[in-house]
Amino acid sequence: MKTILLRAAALAVAGVGALAPAMQAEAQVAKSGAFLPLSLAIEAASAAIAACEAGGYNVSVAVVDASGVVKLQAKGDHSTIHTRDSSFRKAYSVVTLGPVFKFETSGDLAALVAKSPAGPALASLPDILPLAGGVAIKSGDEIIAAIGVGGAPGGDKDEACAQAGVARIRDRIPTGPHAS
């Protein structure tokens, strides 16, 4: 039984590798030293929640840094408990896999997973959620953070709210090392 499980794990890892195009060293994160200040994370999260509330949706929002660590988690009024996890997992998926597979939204990840034979293996990685609702926050061409929204009736609505959060801060996102 243990041998079967080890073989299955090896196949899953090999399948994930088959998804990756020829990756270069540039796929590393946080190369420039730019980061998202907490004040902008709060503003983006508030704008995302407000956008969803305007549509009648009770959501939660997570903002993660370039390493996938939670910078901010906000449970919107009347949102359900599972929205906390889904918002985090959408943001985490974008920030940890986006630089490698060259996508900027978890909706793009969902499309990648759906069309690839190795998609189920990729989707089985811890905290990965291939559903729309996560959006990259970029400094130039580098993903320095991501915002995830969960709770609207459909990932497309979550993703539109996340986009509204990013749009609110886009022109003030720092560039370069030690930016704040």
URLINWO-V376781 format. One record per helix or strand. SS is the DSSP state (helix for helix, strand for strand). FROM is the first residue (numbers start at 1). LEN is the number of residues. If there is no record, write none. Layout:
ss-><SS;SS>
from-><FROM;FROM>
len-><LEN;LEN>
This chain:
ss-><helix;helix;helix;strand;strand;helix;strand;helix;helix;strand;strand;helix>
from-><2;25;38;60;70;82;105;106;119;134;142;155>
len-><18;3;17;6;6;20;1;10;5;6;9;18>
